[in-house]
Amino acid sequence: MSNYSSDKNVHIIVHGQRQLFESIKSKLSTVGFKPENMILADMNKPGNQGDYVAMLWPPMAPQEIIISQIIDFEGTNGRGMGAWASVNQKELQRIPIN
């Protein structure tokens, strides 16, 4: 079992590959996340401080899921897109897709 907080949302970033959403949810449940807290990330509204982010990486040929936690909204490095551009995250774990 993991040390992840079970009451926090997990925002899943699939980079347009929606067909992978359900399989990613299944994979994340094996490390302790609750399926009912997993949501498809919204480009117009980031999560809340303390929420988790699960992102497929790399975008076009994903090999792993990067799990991070939202630290704050003070970001200026532009690593994310849309509303996620100002979100600072702390990487917690990487999980191979296969």
C-alpha positions in Angstrom: 0.0 0.0 0.0 1.1 3.5 -0.6 1.4 6.6 1.5 -0.9 8.6 -0.8 -3.8 10.5 0.9 -7.0 8.7 -0.1 -9.2 11.8 0.1 -7.3 13.8 -2.6 -8.2 13.9 -6.3 -5.9 12.6 -8.9 -5.9 14.6 -12.1 -4.9 12.4 -15.0 -3.1 14.0 -18.0 -3.3 11.8 -21.1 -2.1 14.3 -23.7 -5.1 13.8 -25.9 -5.0 10.0 -25.7 -8.3 9.5 -24.0 -8.4 5.8 -25.0 -5.7 5.2 -22.3 -7.7 6.8 -19.5 -9.4 3.7 -18.1 -6.2 1.6 -18.3 -4.3 4.4 -16.4 -7.0 4.5 -13.8 -6.6 0.7 -13.3 -2.8 1.0 -13.0 -3.1 3.9 -10.5 -5.5 1.9 -8.3 -2.8 -0.8 -7.9 -0.6 1.8 -6.1 -3.3 2.9 -3.7 -5.4 5.6 -5.4 -9.2 5.3 -5.3 -10.9 5.1 -8.7 -13.6 7.5 -7.6 -11.0 10.2 -7.0 -9.5 9.9 -10.4 -10.5 12.5 -13.0 -9.4 13.5 -16.4 -7.4 16.7 -16.1 -9.0 19.9 -17.3 -6.9 22.4 -19.4 -8.9 25.3 -18.0 -9.0 24.4 -14.3 -6.1 22.9 -12.4 -6.5 20.9 -9.3 -6.2 22.1 -5.7 -3.1 22.4 -3.6 -2.3 18.9 -2.2 -4.1 17.1 -5.1 -2.1 14.6 -7.2 -1.3 14.6 -10.9 -0.7 11.5 -12.9 0.8 12.3 -16.3 1.6 10.0 -19.2 5.2 10.5 -20.3 6.5 11.1 -22.9 3.3 12.6 -24.5 3.4 11.0 -27.9 4.7 7.5 -27.0 4.0 7.1 -23.3 6.2 4.6 -21.4 5.4 5.6 -17.8 3.1 7.5 -15.5 4.7 10.3 -13.5 2.9 10.9 -10.2 3.3 14.4 -8.7 1.6 16.4 -6.0 0.5 20.0 -6.5 2.6 22.2 -4.2 1.3 25.7 -5.1 0.3 28.0 -8.0 3.3 30.3 -8.0 5.0 28.7 -11.1 6.5 30.8 -13.7 8.5 28.2 -15.7 5.7 27.4 -18.1 6.2 23.6 -18.0 2.4 23.0 -18.1 -0.2 24.1 -20.6 -3.3 26.2 -20.1 -4.3 26.6 -16.5 -1.6 24.1 -15.5 1.2 26.5 -16.5 1.4 28.1 -13.1 1.2 24.9 -11.1 4.3 23.8 -9.1 4.5 20.1 -8.6 6.7 17.8 -6.7 7.4 14.5 -8.4 6.7 11.5 -6.1 6.9 8.3 -8.2 7.2 6.9 -11.8 5.3 3.8 -12.8 6.0 1.9 -16.0 2.9 1.5 -18.2 3.8 -2.1 -19.1 
